[in-house]
């Protein structure tokens, strides 16, 4: 049976949309909240762990001491402490939200083009997808039609939501939204 978790799907959509090499999102399996760990915090956490442990894994200095010795602002030190808590519980309490695959985004664009009724716009979008920088060109072409641009955003959001729900199902999670399972 799937594990039921109350999840803000709009927040999960945002995590899928904003996934990058700068930001990592983690689903808290106890609260349903999404936690963020920045690349900078992860790198500092690695640096701190290098200070804390020797090559044999023996602790040289306490973790908190190594964090306090970082030459950085206090807010970032707090991020490192939070990153440690999250990273140490990945797989048990936290699941890392996957990054959106660029191929999926391109596939969404090609499928969306098939729904466009205006043949001139459809041809321009197909041309954009075959050229250099297809994501940028696609967006620029869509900017010429407010209606199609809005329709694309709705289409893209629905596709992203579908991938997010599939990911949850693949993790054995049934999302609870507004008190009811989906």
CORPEHU-V884879 format. One record per residue. N is the residue number from 0. NEAR is the number of other ideal C-beta (glycine too) atoms within 12 Angstrom. Layout:
N | NEAR
N | NEAR
This chain:
0 | 7
1 | 16
2 | 20
3 | 19
4 | 28
5 | 25
6 | 35
7 | 21
8 | 30
9 | 18
10 | 27
11 | 40
12 | 30
13 | 21
14 | 36
15 | 34
16 | 25
17 | 21
18 | 30
19 | 17
20 | 12
21 | 16
22 | 26
23 | 33
24 | 33
25 | 37
26 | 38
27 | 30
28 | 28
29 | 17
30 | 16
31 | 27
32 | 22
33 | 32
34 | 31
35 | 29
36 | 34
37 | 26
38 | 19
39 | 24
40 | 34
41 | 28
42 | 22
43 | 32
44 | 33
45 | 21
46 | 25
47 | 34
48 | 25
49 | 18
50 | 23
51 | 25
52 | 18
53 | 12
54 | 8
55 | 7
56 | 10
57 | 9
58 | 16
59 | 17
60 | 18
61 | 14
62 | 26
63 | 18
64 | 15
65 | 26
66 | 29
67 | 20
68 | 18
69 | 29
70 | 13
71 | 20
72 | 13
73 | 13
74 | 15
75 | 26
76 | 27
77 | 20
78 | 31
79 | 36
80 | 25
81 | 27
82 | 35
83 | 28
84 | 22
85 | 33
86 | 27
87 | 18
88 | 21
89 | 23
90 | 14
91 | 14
92 | 21
93 | 30
94 | 31
95 | 27
96 | 37
97 | 23
98 | 22
99 | 28
100 | 16
101 | 14
102 | 14
103 | 24
104 | 27
105 | 23
106 | 20
107 | 31
108 | 31
109 | 24
110 | 20
111 | 32
112 | 31
113 | 15
114 | 21
115 | 29
116 | 14
117 | 18
118 | 11
119 | 15
120 | 27
121 | 23
122 | 15
123 | 24
124 | 36
125 | 22
126 | 18
127 | 29
128 | 30
129 | 17
130 | 16
131 | 11
132 | 14
133 | 25
134 | 23
135 | 15
136 | 22
137 | 34
138 | 23
139 | 18
140 | 31
141 | 31
142 | 20
143 | 19
144 | 21
145 | 12
146 | 16
147 | 27
148 | 22
149 | 14
150 | 21
151 | 31
152 | 21
153 | 17
154 | 26
155 | 31
156 | 23
157 | 20
158 | 29
159 | 31
160 | 29
161 | 22
162 | 31
163 | 37
164 | 25
165 | 19
166 | 31
167 | 34
168 | 17
169 | 14
170 | 24
171 | 15
172 | 29
173 | 21
174 | 33
175 | 19
176 | 22
177 | 12
178 | 9
179 | 10
180 | 19
181 | 23
